[in-house]
Amino acid sequence: MTATPHLRRSTPVPLDACALAHAVHQLPDKWTWLILRQLMFDVGRFADIQTELAIPKSVLSARLAQMADNGLITKTPYRDGSARTRQAYVLTRKGRKLIPVLLALLQWGETFTPAPAGRVTLTDAHSGDPLRVALSIDGTQVPQRRLRLGSGE
């Protein structure tokens, strides 16, 4: 008989008090994540996002409005060769704080999904060394097996 891992009957934090659960409500579907991806790559014009993602305009409008309401993005005016001023979307400070989450998902996808053409590489701009998203204490990587989840109380 094999040893059963320690299994809990409930999480250490109730759902209504869990920051992860609250975050999921602000990032509810694939379109939100894909729009964040576009904005992480500085693609912020409505038409460019809509074209590249092949997302219906009504869905894109609704997600952008929701993301703005949640403080993840803001509009910024731009002119692109026309007399008409348009609005582009950019990540706010709160939205930029999601970049490590997006990069962790990218890293996971590169490990566990079929290899697509045109992978993104993460490198240090100064040294050119490859980068990975990891847990660390004062810059020293900590193995995931040492992670302990608790309520913080």
C-alpha atoms as one frame of an Amber mdcrd trajectory, in Angstrom:
protein
   0.000   0.000   0.000   1.355   3.434  -0.932   1.344   6.334   1.466  -1.435
   8.834   0.902  -0.327  12.458   0.805  -1.681  14.663   3.571  -5.136  15.681
   2.412  -7.121  18.470   4.023 -10.867  18.634   4.320 -10.895  22.397   3.722
  -8.568  25.172   2.617  -6.755  27.208   5.277  -8.525  30.375   4.077 -12.300
  30.649   3.547 -13.279  31.390  -0.061 -14.739  34.820   0.759 -11.469  35.842
   2.469  -9.118  34.404  -0.170  -7.156  36.870  -2.287  -6.806  34.264  -5.055
 -10.579  33.852  -5.263 -11.049  37.627  -5.394  -8.384  37.923  -8.119 -10.133
  35.291 -10.244 -13.263  37.465 -10.220 -11.250  40.290 -11.798  -9.697  37.925
 -14.371 -12.706  35.742 -15.176 -12.131  34.325 -18.645  -9.685  33.592 -21.436
 -10.372  36.891 -23.210  -9.262  38.907 -20.183  -6.015  36.927 -20.003  -5.392
  37.262 -23.749  -6.053  41.018 -23.645  -3.559  41.268 -20.779  -1.097  39.370
 -22.976  -1.565  41.913 -25.784  -1.061  44.814 -23.411   2.033  43.168 -21.892
   3.488  43.235 -25.442   2.400  46.906 -25.794  -0.355  46.171 -28.319  -2.957
  48.609 -27.012  -5.048  49.885 -29.919  -8.572  48.488 -29.996  -8.423  47.483
 -33.666  -5.026  45.803 -33.257  -6.178  43.805 -30.227  -9.413  42.845 -31.993
  -7.648  41.756 -35.174  -4.875  39.768 -33.550  -7.125  37.949 -31.081 -10.056
  37.557 -33.500 -12.279  38.573 -30.585 -15.768  39.937 -31.291 -15.834  43.732
 -30.935 -18.671  43.597 -28.397 -16.742  41.136 -26.223 -13.567  43.219 -26.454
 -15.457  46.391 -25.496 -17.057  44.663 -22.521 -13.764  43.161 -21.289 -11.885
  46.441 -21.673 -14.595  48.253 -19.708 -14.482  45.595 -16.977 -10.678  45.735
 -16.841 -10.806  49.546 -16.567 -13.425  49.312 -13.804 -11.137  46.891 -11.955
  -8.210  49.317 -12.282  -6.110  47.030 -14.500  -5.975  49.330 -17.530  -6.411
  52.938 -18.455  -6.954  54.799 -21.714  -4.345  57.069 -23.197  -4.850  59.321
 -26.240  -2.827  58.830 -29.406  -2.787  60.028 -33.018  -1.688  57.706 -35.753
  -1.371  59.802 -38.890  -4.942  61.059 -38.737  -6.442  64.247 -37.401  -8.672
  62.227 -35.084  -7.439  61.476 -31.572  -8.064  57.886 -30.539  -7.689  55.995
 -27.281  -5.204  53.200 -26.649  -5.246  50.918 -23.645  -2.277  50.536 -21.308
  -1.706  48.586 -18.132  -1.918  50.514 -14.888   0.471  49.822 -12.024  -2.032
  47.242 -10.776  -2.170  45.672 -14.243   1.629  45.633 -14.604   1.829  43.720
 -11.328   0.176  40.839 -13.248   3.142  40.524 -15.644   4.963  37.979 -13.441
   1.735  35.953 -13.351   1.496  36.096 -17.146   5.146  35.118 -17.456   4.625
  32.195 -15.063   1.721  31.017 -17.262   3.909  31.444 -20.341   6.642  29.398
 -18.673   4.125  26.696 -17.703   2.749  26.663 -21.263   6.209  26.249 -22.737
   6.775  23.258 -20.458   3.422  21.470 -20.749   1.807  22.413 -24.066   2.753
  21.323 -27.579   5.656  23.338 -28.950   4.312  26.133 -31.166   6.467  28.052
 -33.579   7.752  31.385 -32.358   8.262  30.818 -28.659   8.883  33.815 -26.417
  12.204  33.853 -24.630  12.729  35.669 -21.348  16.191  37.154 -21.034  17.921
  39.765 -18.938  18.285  42.957 -20.987  21.799  43.603 -19.633  23.427  40.161
 -19.657  21.258  38.262 -22.127  20.981  35.426 -19.596  17.736  33.416 -19.618
  15.210  34.261 -16.915  12.644  32.047 -15.167   9.808  32.950 -12.824  10.597
  31.399  -9.432  10.011  31.654  -5.704  12.865  33.379  -3.916  13.993  34.817
  -0.624  16.310  37.789  -1.042  17.205  36.605  -4.546  17.904  32.995  -3.589
  15.617  30.493  -5.305  13.483  28.379  -2.946  12.232  24.954  -4.120   8.457
  24.637  -4.418   8.483  21.699  -1.991   9.371  24.204   0.776   6.283  26.286
   0.086   3.760  26.316   2.910   0.292  27.729   2.383  -1.513  29.085   5.402
  -3.987  31.677   6.506  -1.351  34.160   7.665  -2.906  34.382  11.120
